[in-house]
């Protein structure tokens, strides 16, 4: 994917986390970020939760640590799958602060 031009590609793997490919100094770096083990109740919306969380972190700091952004987004999505619903399953900012994710 990186050979087509983007400097970053992320493939989500559900309970197995995500693969992150980053173009660094002209060479691709491939990383696997693990997901925490949780008891999933409803996975509907988990991908949207991940994408929205990652987009927030990336938009706030585009030059920041992409791997850390992906870790945080995975953890937020992991919270969401432990609850029923889509948007209603997403954790609040106060909850994320209490868990020291943000």
WODA-V528372 format. One record per backbone hydrogen bond with DSSP energy under -1.0 kcal/mol. NH is the residue of the N-H (numbers start at 1). CO is the residue of the C=O. If there is no record, write none. Layout:
BEGIN
nh;co
NH;CO
NH;CO
END
This chain:
BEGIN
nh;co
4;1
5;2
9;21
11;19
13;17
16;13
17;14
18;33
19;11
20;31
21;9
22;29
23;7
24;27
27;24
29;22
31;20
33;18
41;81
42;81
46;43
49;45
50;46
51;47
52;48
53;49
54;50
55;51
56;52
57;53
58;54
59;55
60;56
61;57
64;61
69;65
70;66
71;67
72;68
73;69
74;70
75;71
76;72
77;73
78;74
79;75
80;76
81;77
82;79
83;80
89;86
90;87
96;92
97;93
98;94
99;95
100;97
101;96
102;96
END
